[in-house]
Structures are given as structure tokens and as C-alpha cells.
Amino acid sequence: MSLLSHLKELRRRLIICIAAFLAGVILCLSQAEWFTNLMLSRGTDFTFVYIAPAELMMTYVRVAAAGGVVIAVPIIIYQIWRFIRPGLRRRENLAFSLIMTVGLVLFGVGAAFAFLIVLPILLAFFARLNTSGTVSAMVSVESYVGYVVNTMITFGVIFETPMAMLALIGTGLVKPKTLKKNFKYAVLIILIIAAVITPPDVVSQILIAAPLMVLFYGSILAGQFVFRRRLAEAEELEKEVQTESSQNE
């Protein structure tokens, strides 16, 4: 394809992505109140208010925009794959498809984990901070929804740890042996993070730390497989080079 054809193809893909986002926003806007009430249901210990005339409406719009992004991301990734597919070999196509699919699943699992497990623990802890009863727990809807969305995004990104680890191992920047050797330090860091972001009780800390440890160790095991494949490919390439050089001689 010529440069002009590539630009036309890129424009077409961008239009599809924008249309998918706008369609997702419109669809989610019709259900924005339901989505907002679902998030508010996590904070049973709070009384929710809005302190500006347009605050609740803007909250619905932000929720719809976030939903539009969620709906559009798989389509955007598919359009990126369709655009770069002609330049990829069959193995690279399969690897890209697998990585993107697993990455989306992990992000969704992380967001669901935050919504179903982490947020009830954190919100209950925050609601219990005022033991004297001198302060009422009245929370702005906009602030609360922003906190919930940010927490879900944060855990979605954290659950992408295996993808980041596999990328480092696949590029040769880190070896699985090194990660396995330093796993105890990773456990210590995870426990510290869990202790900081959760109430001071062991059950909450274990609920947060255990999945992160499983993800980290699982990424090491998957990285060992990728590393062995990379070494095997390097050996095959070296043999081919030696064979060609001997034939030329």
C-alpha cells in the first residue's frame, strides 16, 4: 500500500473508534443513573449529597464517558490489530491477539475485584474513623464516584502486572530466575502496600495481598515458558546462520 492508502486506512480506523466511543457514551448515558446507584450501593455507611446544581448531572456524564471508554476499548484494540495485521507474521498476529485478550480480561478482573472486595473494606474503614460521632458522613456524589472509578482503574492496572512482567522477560531485560530469587522482596512490598491501603486487620490485608502475590508468581511461571521459547528460537536462528555460513564456504 502507498502512503496515501495507509493514511486513508488510518482515518477509517480512527472514525470507527470515535464512532464506537460516542455510541458507547450514548448507550451508557441512558443507564447512567443505574450505574451511579450501583456504585453508591457500595457506600452503605454514607449519606450522599450534591453541593452544586449541575453536580449530579455532570456525574452522570462522567459515568457515561467512562462506560463509553470501556465499550470502545475492545473495538479500538481490534481496529489497531486490523491496521497493523498486514505487517505481522502469523505467530506475531497470534501473540498480539492473545496478549490483548488476556490484558483486557485481567483489567476487567482487577476492576471487579476492586468493586466487589476492596471498596467495601475501604469504605467501611473510612466510615468508622469518626468514633466520637461529632462528624456526619455526608459525601459529595461527584467525589465518591470519582474515588470509586479511580480505585477500579488502579486495581485494573495492578492486575496487568503479568503483562508487564512478560514484556520485560520477552525483551530480555529481566530473567525469570532473577524474579524468582527476589520473590520474597516482592512479597514484602505487596504486604506493605496492602497494610497501607487497608484497615488495620489481618483479614483485609490478606484479601488484598493474596491475589497480588498469585499474579506476581503466576507471571514468573509464565515468564519461564516465554524465556525458554526465546532461548529455543535464538538457538534455532544460530543453527540456521551456522548452516548458511558452512554452505557458503
C-alpha positions in Angstrom: 0.0 0.0 0.0 1.1 3.6 -0.7 1.5 6.2 2.0 -1.8 7.8 0.9 -3.6 4.5 1.1 -2.2 3.9 4.6 -3.4 7.4 5.7 -6.9 6.7 4.3 -6.9 3.3 6.1 -5.8 5.0 9.3 -8.5 7.7 9.0 -11.1 5.0 8.5 -10.0 3.1 11.6 -10.0 6.3 13.7 -13.5 7.2 12.5 -14.7 3.7 13.6 -13.0 4.1 17.0 -14.6 7.6 17.6 -18.0 6.3 16.5 -17.7 3.3 18.9 -16.8 5.7 21.8 -19.7 8.0 21.0 -22.2 5.1 20.7 -20.9 3.7 24.0 -21.4 7.1 25.7 -24.9 7.5 24.4 -25.8 3.9 25.4 -24.3 4.4 28.9 -25.9 7.8 29.3 -29.3 6.2 29.1 -28.3 3.9 32.0 -26.1 6.4 33.9 -28.4 6.7 36.8 -28.5 3.0 37.3 -24.7 2.7 37.1 -24.3 5.6 39.6 -26.7 4.0 42.0 -24.8 0.7 41.7 -21.6 2.5 42.8 -23.5 4.3 45.6 -24.7 0.9 46.8 -21.1 0.2 47.9 -21.1 3.1 50.4 -23.9 2.0 52.7 -22.4 3.9 55.7 -22.5 7.3 53.9 -25.2 9.9 53.2 -24.7 11.2 49.6 -25.4 14.8 48.6 -24.6 17.0 45.7 -23.4 20.5 46.5 -23.8 22.2 43.1 -26.8 22.4 40.9 -25.2 20.6 38.0 -23.1 18.2 40.0 -25.3 15.2 39.8 -25.8 15.7 36.0 -22.1 16.0 35.5 -21.6 12.9 37.5 -23.9 11.0 35.1 -22.0 12.4 32.2 -18.7 11.3 33.6 -20.0 7.8 34.3 -21.3 7.6 30.8 -17.9 8.7 29.4 -16.2 6.1 31.5 -18.6 3.5 30.2 -18.1 4.7 26.7 -14.3 4.1 27.1 -14.9 0.6 28.5 -17.1 -0.3 25.5 -14.8 1.3 22.9 -11.5 -0.1 24.2 -12.0 -3.7 22.7 -13.1 -2.1 19.4 -10.1 0.2 19.4 -7.7 -2.6 20.1 -9.4 -4.7 17.3 -9.0 -1.7 14.9 -5.3 -1.3 15.8 -4.8 -5.0 15.1 -6.6 -4.8 11.8 -4.4 -1.9 10.8 -1.0 -3.5 11.7 -2.0 -7.1 10.8 -0.7 -7.0 7.2 2.8 -6.2 8.5 2.8 -9.0 11.1 3.7 -12.7 10.6 1.3 -15.4 11.7 3.0 -16.0 15.0 3.1 -12.3 15.8 -0.6 -12.0 14.9 -1.5 -14.8 17.3 0.8 -13.3 20.1 -0.8 -9.8 19.7 -4.3 -11.2 19.8 -3.5 -13.3 22.9 -1.8 -10.5 24.7 -4.6 -8.0 24.1 -7.3 -10.5 25.1 -5.6 -11.6 28.3 -4.8 -8.0 29.1 -8.4 -6.9 28.8 -9.6 -9.9 30.9 -7.0 -9.1 33.6 -8.0 -5.4 33.7 -11.7 -6.4 34.0 -10.9 -8.9 36.8 -8.9 -6.2 38.6 -11.7 -3.7 38.3 -14.3 -6.2 39.5 -12.0 -7.3 42.4 -11.8 -3.6 43.5 -15.6 -3.1 43.2 -16.7 -6.3 45.0 -14.0 -6.8 47.6 -11.7 -3.8 48.1 -14.1 -0.9 48.0 -16.5 -2.3 50.7 -13.5 -2.8 53.0 -12.0 0.7 52.4 -15.4 2.5 52.6 -16.4 0.7 55.8 -13.0 1.7 57.3 -13.4 5.3 56.3 -16.9 5.4 57.8 -15.6 4.2 61.2 -12.9 6.8 61.5 -15.1 9.2 63.5 -15.7 7.2 66.7 -16.9 10.2 68.7 -19.9 10.8 66.4 -19.2 14.5 66.1 -19.0 14.4 62.3 -21.7 13.1 59.9 -20.5 11.0 57.0 -22.1 13.1 54.2 -20.2 12.7 50.9 -20.4 14.5 47.6 -21.7 12.3 44.9 -19.1 13.6 42.4 -16.2 12.9 44.8 -17.4 9.5 45.8 -17.9 8.4 42.2 -14.5 9.7 41.2 -12.9 7.8 44.1 -14.7 4.5 43.1 -13.7 4.9 39.4 -10.1 5.7 40.3 -9.9 2.7 42.6 -11.2 0.4 40.0 -8.8 1.7 37.4 -5.9 1.4 39.8 -6.6 -2.2 40.5 -7.2 -2.9 36.9 -3.8 -1.5 36.1 -2.2 -3.5 39.0 -3.7 -6.7 37.6 -1.8 -6.0 34.4 1.3 -6.9 36.2 1.7 -10.3 34.4 1.6 -8.5 31.0 4.3 -6.1 32.1 6.4 -8.9 33.5 6.1 -10.9 30.3 7.1 -7.9 28.3 10.2 -7.4 30.4 11.1 -11.1 30.1 10.3 -11.3 26.4 12.6 -8.4 25.6 15.4 -9.9 27.7 15.5 -7.0 30.3 14.7 -9.3 33.2 15.3 -13.1 33.7 12.7 -15.3 35.4 15.5 -16.7 37.6 16.2 -13.2 38.9 12.5 -12.6 39.7 12.1 -15.9 41.4 15.2 -15.2 43.5 13.8 -11.9 44.6 10.2 -13.1 45.1 10.5 -12.6 48.9 11.2 -8.9 48.5 8.1 -8.6 46.2 6.0 -10.3 48.9 7.3 -7.8 51.5 6.4 -4.9 49.2 3.0 -6.3 48.5 2.3 -6.7 52.2 3.4 -3.2 52.9 1.1 -1.9 50.2 -1.8 -4.0 51.5 -1.2 -2.7 55.0 -1.2 0.9 53.8 -4.4 0.8 51.7 -6.5 -1.4 54.0 -7.8 -1.1 57.6 -5.5 -2.4 60.4 -6.8 -6.0 60.4 -5.2 -9.2 59.0 -8.2 -10.4 57.0 -8.4 -7.3 54.9 -4.7 -7.3 54.3 -4.7 -10.9 53.2 -7.7 -10.3 50.9 -5.7 -7.6 49.1 -2.3 -9.2 49.2 -3.1 -12.8 48.2 -4.3 -12.0 44.7 -1.3 -9.7 44.0 1.1 -12.5 45.2 -0.6 -15.0 43.0 -0.4 -12.6 40.0 3.3 -11.9 40.6 4.2 -15.6 41.0 2.0 -16.6 38.1 3.7 -14.1 35.9 7.1 -15.6 36.9 5.9 -19.1 35.8 4.5 -17.8 32.5 7.8 -15.8 32.1 9.8 -19.0 32.4 7.9 -20.5 29.5 8.4 -17.4 27.4 12.1 -17.3 28.3 12.6 -20.9 27.2 10.8 -20.3 24.0 13.0 -17.3 23.4 16.2 -19.3 24.0 15.0 -22.1 21.7 14.3 -19.6 18.9 17.7 -18.0 19.4 19.4 -21.4 19.2 17.5 -22.3 16.0 18.5 -19.0 14.5 22.1 -19.6 15.4 22.0 -23.0 13.8 20.5 -21.6 10.7 23.2 -19.0 10.5 25.9 -21.6 11.0 24.4 -23.8 8.4 24.2 -21.0 5.8 27.8 -20.0 6.6 29.1 -23.6 6.2 27.2 -23.9 2.9 28.7 -20.6 1.6 32.2 -21.9 2.4 
